[in-house]
Amino acid sequence: MRTIDSLGDIAGKRIFVRSDFNVPLDEEKQITDDGRIRAALPTLQRLLDAGAKVIVAAHLGRPKGEINPDFSLAPVALRLGELLGTPVNFANDTVGADAKNKAEALGDGQLLLLENVRFDARETSKVDAERAELAKEYAQLADAFVSDGFGVVHRKQASVYDIAKELPSAAGELVFKEIDSLSRATKDPQRPYTVVLGGSKVSDKLGVIDNLLEKADRLLIGGGMAYTFLKAQGFEVGKSLLEEDQLAQAAEYLAKAEANGVELLLPVDNVTAPEFSADAPASIFDSPSMPTDEMALDIGPETRKQYAEAIANSKTIVWNGPMGVFEFSAFAKGTEAVAKAMQDAAGYTIVGGGDSAAAVRTLGFDEAKFNHISTGGGASLEFLEGKKLPGIAVLED
């Protein structure tokens, strides 16, 4: 991939940077997790220190191509300014008069954040010509493009893919770090290589499971997706999350794991409740004896022990997806156990973004004790799946 160095002397040049600032907000529009903003700082600070005029584009949520104040990046501009220790200019549009005027007025070493790129329907359009039209408008604001939003590089979008065809372009430091770290799990990983998969649905991870059954030594499955696998084995899963249409696929994966010599671990016990509620009474049942009127909301204590031992005995560990409903304290122990085991592991540890990264921060773990915490949930999964990511491919020579 082309580096920022390939852009030459950038002092005084306008650099259009695609970052990923899709951060969670509470009801008062306060940022509850600024991890993605902090991850963008090295690239932005490098460009500012070099005297560039930095124009940052990003998205927040899914406004569906319409202007919606609920998804404004204004709170991000405030937090970014605090983290950089310098005022951040904010444009109330993306390619309109305000963006153009403020981009033109930027001084060397100053930064402008544009309003949410997804307020323009062309940004995510499936029509190539529509995206290309918007990319040309972005390009009029700048002299070069730096792609630094790893969380969106798996998308063919105007500010991710098409703009790289309009301007001299390069990958930012965050994207390089992500590719380098995730490659540790895809190119000749140190073994034993263990992958921990959680989250709600098997269907969300079909491709990555299929790929990992050819590469990993161990697959530990938790979260709601585990109960489709347990049902495929003939167990009663009560009111637990279940994808009936994926039972045959789950059975096929179980057979493939056995044929390939991959150890596939499923919950042997579960923390259950009669309903999905933070204050629902919790019970523990072994997987063969789950009642029909209970739903599993976390892995049980024996499963936590088994998973922690498997992680401790591995040299490469990737984790994507929580083990239970970690937002509810009564059902957070499985996710906590995986996070702690990874934190204490001697092997190379990768937290695959999304809800897993959020859980690490929400549950109070020290991020520095993990080798890599990805900023891209979907992008990380597709990278592990072996897919070619459009936002990366377009930066390659």
C-alpha positions as CSV (number, residue, x, y, z in Angstrom):
1,M,0.0,0.0,0.0
2,R,1.1,3.6,-0.7
3,T,2.3,5.4,2.4
4,I,1.9,9.0,3.5
5,D,5.6,9.4,2.6
6,S,4.6,8.7,-1.1
7,L,2.7,12.0,-1.1
8,G,6.0,14.0,-0.8
9,D,6.2,17.3,1.0
10,I,2.7,18.0,2.4
11,A,3.3,21.3,4.1
12,G,0.7,23.8,2.9
13,K,-1.3,21.1,1.0
14,R,-4.9,20.2,1.7
15,I,-5.2,16.6,2.7
16,F,-8.6,14.9,2.7
17,V,-8.6,12.2,5.4
18,R,-11.3,9.6,5.7
19,S,-11.6,8.7,9.4
20,D,-14.0,6.4,11.2
21,F,-15.8,8.4,13.9
22,N,-18.9,6.2,14.2
23,V,-19.0,6.5,18.0
24,P,-21.8,5.7,20.4
25,L,-23.8,8.7,21.8
26,D,-26.2,8.8,24.8
27,E,-29.5,10.6,24.8
28,E,-27.8,13.9,25.6
29,K,-25.6,13.4,22.5
30,Q,-22.5,12.8,24.7
31,I,-19.9,10.4,23.4
32,T,-19.8,7.2,25.6
33,D,-16.8,5.6,23.9
34,D,-14.2,7.7,22.1
35,G,-11.9,4.8,21.2
36,R,-12.3,5.4,17.5
37,I,-11.5,9.1,17.8
38,R,-8.3,8.3,19.8
39,A,-7.3,5.7,17.3
40,A,-7.3,8.4,14.6
41,L,-5.0,10.8,16.4
42,P,-1.5,9.5,15.3
43,T,-2.3,10.1,11.6
44,L,-4.0,13.4,12.2
45,Q,-1.2,14.7,14.4
46,R,1.4,13.6,11.9
47,L,-0.3,15.5,9.1
48,L,-0.8,18.6,11.3
49,D,2.8,18.6,12.5
50,A,3.9,18.4,8.9
51,G,2.1,21.7,8.2
52,A,-0.8,20.2,6.2
53,K,-4.3,21.6,6.0
54,V,-6.3,18.7,7.1
55,I,-9.9,18.1,6.0
56,V,-11.5,15.1,7.8
57,A,-14.6,13.2,6.5
58,A,-16.4,10.6,8.6
59,H,-19.9,9.2,9.2
60,L,-22.0,8.6,12.3
61,G,-24.9,6.1,12.3
62,R,-27.3,5.5,9.5
63,P,-29.1,8.7,8.5
64,K,-30.0,7.0,5.2
65,G,-28.9,9.8,2.9
66,E,-30.9,12.5,4.6
67,I,-29.8,15.4,6.9
68,N,-30.6,14.4,10.5
69,P,-29.4,16.4,13.5
70,D,-29.4,13.2,15.6
71,F,-26.4,12.0,13.6
72,S,-24.4,15.2,13.5
73,L,-20.7,15.0,14.0
74,A,-20.7,18.2,16.0
75,P,-20.0,16.3,19.3
76,V,-17.1,14.5,17.6
77,A,-15.6,17.9,16.6
78,L,-15.6,19.0,20.2
79,R,-14.0,15.8,21.5
80,L,-11.4,15.7,18.7
81,G,-10.4,19.3,19.6
82,E,-10.0,18.3,23.2
83,L,-7.8,15.3,22.3
84,L,-5.7,17.2,19.9
85,G,-5.4,20.1,22.2
86,T,-6.2,22.5,19.3
87,P,-9.5,24.0,18.0
88,V,-11.2,22.0,15.3
89,N,-13.2,23.8,12.7
90,F,-16.5,22.2,11.8
91,A,-18.5,22.6,8.5
92,N,-22.2,22.2,8.7
93,D,-22.2,20.4,5.3
94,T,-19.9,18.1,3.3
95,V,-19.4,19.6,-0.1
96,G,-21.6,22.7,0.2
97,A,-20.7,26.4,0.6
98,D,-19.7,26.1,4.3
99,A,-17.3,23.2,3.6
100,K,-15.8,25.0,0.6
101,N,-15.4,28.3,2.4
102,K,-13.8,26.7,5.6
103,A,-11.5,24.5,3.6
104,E,-10.3,27.5,1.6
105,A,-9.7,29.5,4.8
106,L,-7.7,26.7,6.5
107,G,-4.2,27.7,7.6
108,D,-1.2,25.3,7.7
109,G,-1.5,22.9,10.6
110,Q,-5.2,23.5,11.0
111,L,-8.0,20.9,10.8
112,L,-11.6,21.0,9.5
113,L,-14.1,18.3,10.2
114,L,-16.9,18.0,7.6
115,E,-20.5,17.1,8.6
116,N,-21.6,13.5,8.3
117,V,-20.9,12.2,4.8
118,R,-23.9,9.9,4.9
119,F,-26.2,12.9,4.9
120,D,-25.6,12.7,1.1
121,A,-27.2,9.7,-0.4
122,R,-24.5,9.5,-3.1
123,E,-21.9,8.5,-0.5
124,T,-23.3,4.9,-0.1
125,S,-25.0,4.7,-3.5
126,K,-24.8,1.4,-5.4
127,V,-24.6,3.4,-8.6
128,D,-21.0,3.9,-9.5
129,A,-21.6,7.1,-11.3
130,E,-23.4,8.7,-8.4
131,R,-20.6,7.9,-6.0
132,A,-18.0,9.1,-8.5
133,E,-19.8,12.4,-8.9
134,L,-19.6,13.0,-5.1
135,A,-16.0,11.9,-5.0
136,K,-15.1,14.6,-7.6
137,E,-16.7,17.2,-5.3
138,Y,-14.7,15.9,-2.4
139,A,-11.5,16.1,-4.5
140,Q,-12.1,19.7,-5.3
141,L,-11.5,20.5,-1.6
142,A,-8.1,18.9,-1.4
143,D,-4.7,18.1,-3.0
144,A,-4.3,14.5,-1.7
145,F,-6.3,11.7,0.0
146,V,-5.4,9.7,3.1
147,S,-7.5,6.6,4.0
148,D,-7.5,6.1,7.8
149,G,-10.9,4.7,8.6
150,F,-10.3,1.0,8.8
151,G,-13.9,0.4,10.0
152,V,-15.2,1.3,6.5
153,V,-12.5,0.0,4.1
154,H,-14.7,-3.0,3.3
155,R,-17.2,-0.6,1.8
156,K,-17.2,0.7,-1.8
157,Q,-18.2,4.2,-0.8
158,A,-17.4,7.7,-2.2
159,S,-15.2,8.9,0.6
160,V,-13.5,5.5,1.0
161,Y,-13.0,4.1,-2.5
162,D,-14.0,6.5,-5.3
163,I,-12.0,9.5,-4.0
164,A,-8.8,7.5,-4.1
165,K,-9.2,7.5,-7.9
166,E,-9.4,11.2,-8.0
167,L,-6.4,12.3,-5.9
168,P,-2.9,11.1,-5.0
169,S,-3.8,8.7,-2.3
170,A,-2.2,6.8,0.6
171,A,-3.0,4.7,3.7
172,G,-2.9,6.3,7.1
173,E,-1.1,5.0,10.1
174,L,-4.2,3.4,11.6
175,V,-4.9,1.4,8.5
176,F,-1.3,0.2,8.3
177,K,-1.4,-0.9,12.0
178,E,-4.7,-2.8,11.4
179,I,-3.4,-4.6,8.4
180,D,-0.1,-5.5,10.0
181,S,-1.8,-6.8,13.2
182,L,-4.6,-8.7,11.6
183,S,-2.1,-10.3,9.2
184,R,-0.6,-12.0,12.2
185,A,-3.7,-14.1,12.3
186,T,-4.0,-14.8,8.6
187,K,-0.5,-15.3,7.3
188,D,1.3,-18.2,9.0
189,P,0.0,-17.5,12.5
190,Q,1.9,-18.9,15.5
191,R,0.2,-22.0,16.8
192,P,-2.0,-23.0,18.5
193,Y,-4.2,-20.5,16.8
194,T,-7.5,-20.0,18.6
195,V,-10.5,-17.9,17.5
196,V,-13.2,-16.9,19.9
197,L,-16.5,-16.0,18.2
198,G,-19.6,-14.6,19.8
199,G,-22.5,-12.3,19.0
200,S,-26.0,-13.1,18.2
201,K,-26.2,-14.8,14.8
202,V,-24.4,-17.6,13.0
203,S,-25.6,-16.0,9.7
204,D,-23.5,-12.9,10.5
205,K,-20.3,-15.0,10.5
206,L,-20.8,-17.7,7.9
207,G,-17.9,-16.7,5.8
208,V,-15.4,-16.3,8.6
209,I,-16.4,-19.6,10.2
210,D,-15.9,-21.4,6.9
211,N,-12.5,-19.8,6.4
212,L,-11.3,-20.4,10.0
213,L,-12.2,-24.1,9.8
214,E,-9.4,-24.3,7.3
215,K,-6.9,-22.2,9.3
216,A,-7.5,-22.2,13.1
217,D,-6.6,-24.9,15.5
218,R,-9.5,-24.1,17.9
219,L,-12.8,-22.3,17.6
220,L,-14.6,-21.3,20.8
221,I,-18.2,-20.3,20.3
222,G,-20.4,-18.3,22.6
223,G,-23.1,-15.6,22.5
224,G,-26.5,-16.2,20.9
225,M,-24.9,-17.9,17.9
226,A,-23.9,-20.9,20.2
227,Y,-27.5,-22.1,20.6
228,T,-28.0,-22.8,16.9
229,F,-24.9,-25.1,17.1
230,L,-26.2,-26.7,20.3
231,K,-29.6,-27.2,18.7
232,A,-27.9,-28.8,15.7
233,Q,-26.3,-31.3,18.2
234,G,-29.8,-32.2,19.4
235,F,-29.8,-30.2,22.7
236,E,-32.8,-28.3,24.0
237,V,-32.1,-24.6,23.9
238,G,-35.4,-23.3,25.4
239,K,-36.2,-19.7,24.5
240,S,-32.5,-18.9,23.6
241,L,-31.8,-17.1,20.3
242,L,-32.0,-19.6,17.5
243,E,-31.7,-19.4,13.7
244,E,-33.8,-22.4,12.5
245,D,-32.7,-21.8,8.9
246,Q,-29.0,-22.2,9.9
247,L,-29.3,-25.5,11.7
248,A,-28.1,-27.5,8.6
249,Q,-25.2,-25.1,8.1
250,A,-24.2,-25.4,11.8
251,A,-24.3,-29.2,11.6
252,E,-22.1,-29.0,8.5
253,Y,-19.6,-26.8,10.3
254,L,-19.5,-29.3,13.2
255,A,-18.7,-32.1,10.8
256,K,-16.1,-30.0,8.9
257,A,-14.4,-29.1,12.2
258,E,-14.1,-32.8,13.1
259,A,-12.9,-33.7,9.6
260,N,-10.2,-31.0,9.7
261,G,-9.1,-31.7,13.2
262,V,-10.3,-28.3,14.5
263,E,-11.3,-28.3,18.1
264,L,-14.7,-26.6,18.2
265,L,-15.8,-25.8,21.7
266,L,-19.5,-24.9,22.6
267,P,-20.9,-24.0,26.0
268,V,-21.2,-26.9,28.4
269,D,-23.3,-24.8,30.8
270,N,-25.2,-21.5,30.6
271,V,-26.5,-18.6,32.6
272,T,-30.2,-18.3,31.8
273,A,-33.2,-16.2,32.6
274,P,-37.0,-16.5,32.0
275,E,-36.9,-13.2,30.0
276,F,-34.5,-10.7,28.4
277,S,-34.1,-8.2,31.2
278,A,-31.3,-6.7,33.3
279,D,-33.0,-7.7,36.5
280,A,-34.4,-11.1,35.5
281,P,-33.4,-13.8,38.0
282,A,-30.4,-15.7,36.7
283,S,-30.0,-19.5,36.9
284,I,-27.3,-21.9,35.7
285,F,-28.0,-25.0,33.7
286,D,-25.8,-27.6,31.9
287,S,-26.4,-27.6,28.2
288,P,-28.1,-31.0,28.1
289,S,-30.6,-29.9,30.7
290,M,-31.8,-26.4,29.7
291,P,-35.5,-25.9,30.5
292,T,-37.9,-25.0,27.7
293,D,-39.0,-21.8,29.5
294,E,-35.5,-20.3,30.0
295,M,-33.3,-18.4,27.6
296,A,-29.5,-18.5,27.7
297,L,-28.0,-15.0,28.1
298,D,-24.3,-15.9,28.9
299,I,-21.9,-18.8,29.1
300,G,-21.7,-20.6,32.4
301,P,-18.8,-21.0,34.9
302,E,-17.5,-24.3,33.6
303,T,-17.5,-23.0,30.1
304,R,-15.7,-19.8,31.2
305,K,-13.0,-22.0,32.8
306,Q,-12.6,-24.2,29.7
307,Y,-12.4,-21.2,27.3
308,A,-9.9,-19.4,29.6
309,E,-7.7,-22.5,29.6
310,A,-7.9,-22.8,25.8
311,I,-6.9,-19.1,25.4
312,A,-4.0,-19.4,27.9
313,N,-2.6,-22.4,25.9
314,S,-2.6,-20.5,22.6
315,K,0.0,-18.5,20.8
316,T,-2.4,-16.5,18.6
317,I,-5.8,-15.5,19.8
318,V,-8.5,-13.6,17.9
319,W,-11.8,-12.6,19.6
320,N,-14.8,-11.2,17.8
321,G,-18.2,-11.0,19.6
322,P,-19.3,-11.0,23.2
323,M,-20.1,-14.2,25.1
324,G,-23.4,-12.9,26.4
325,V,-25.4,-9.8,27.1
326,F,-22.5,-8.0,28.7
327,E,-24.6,-4.8,29.0
328,F,-26.5,-6.5,31.8
329,S,-24.1,-7.1,34.8
330,A,-25.7,-10.5,35.7
331,F,-24.8,-11.8,32.2
332,A,-21.4,-10.2,31.7
333,K,-19.2,-12.7,33.4
334,G,-18.6,-14.8,30.2
335,T,-17.4,-11.8,28.2
336,E,-15.3,-10.6,31.3
337,A,-13.7,-14.1,31.5
338,V,-12.7,-14.1,27.8
339,A,-11.3,-10.5,28.1
340,K,-9.3,-11.3,31.2
341,A,-7.9,-14.6,29.7
342,M,-6.8,-12.6,26.7
343,Q,-5.3,-9.9,28.8
344,D,-3.3,-12.4,30.8
345,A,-2.3,-14.6,27.8
346,A,1.3,-14.9,26.7
347,G,0.2,-15.3,23.0
348,Y,-0.5,-12.5,20.5
349,T,-4.0,-11.2,21.2
350,I,-6.3,-9.4,18.8
351,V,-9.7,-8.0,19.7
352,G,-11.7,-7.9,16.5
353,G,-13.5,-4.6,16.9
354,G,-17.2,-3.9,17.2
355,D,-18.9,-5.1,20.4
356,S,-15.8,-6.9,21.6
357,A,-13.8,-3.7,21.6
358,A,-16.7,-1.9,23.3
359,A,-16.9,-4.6,25.9
360,V,-13.2,-4.3,26.7
361,R,-13.7,-0.6,27.4
362,T,-17.1,-0.9,29.1
363,L,-15.9,-3.5,31.5
364,G,-12.9,-1.5,32.5
365,F,-10.0,-3.5,31.0
366,D,-6.6,-1.9,30.3
367,E,-6.4,-1.7,26.5
368,A,-2.6,-1.6,26.6
369,K,-2.6,-5.2,27.8
370,F,-4.0,-6.5,24.5
371,N,-1.7,-6.6,21.5
372,H,-4.3,-5.1,19.1
373,I,-7.8,-3.8,19.5
374,S,-9.3,-3.3,16.0
375,T,-11.4,-0.3,15.2
376,G,-13.4,-2.2,12.5
377,G,-15.8,-5.0,13.4
378,G,-17.1,-5.8,9.9
379,A,-13.9,-4.9,8.2
380,S,-11.9,-7.2,10.7
381,L,-14.3,-10.1,10.0
382,E,-14.0,-9.7,6.2
383,F,-10.2,-9.5,6.5
384,L,-10.1,-12.7,8.6
385,E,-12.5,-14.2,6.0
386,G,-9.9,-13.6,3.4
387,K,-11.9,-11.1,1.3
388,K,-10.4,-8.4,-0.7
389,L,-11.4,-5.0,0.9
390,P,-12.2,-2.3,-1.7
391,G,-10.8,0.5,0.4
392,I,-7.5,-1.3,0.7
393,A,-7.2,-2.6,-2.8
394,V,-7.6,0.9,-4.3
395,L,-4.5,2.0,-2.4
396,E,-2.3,-0.7,-3.7
397,D,0.3,0.0,-6.4
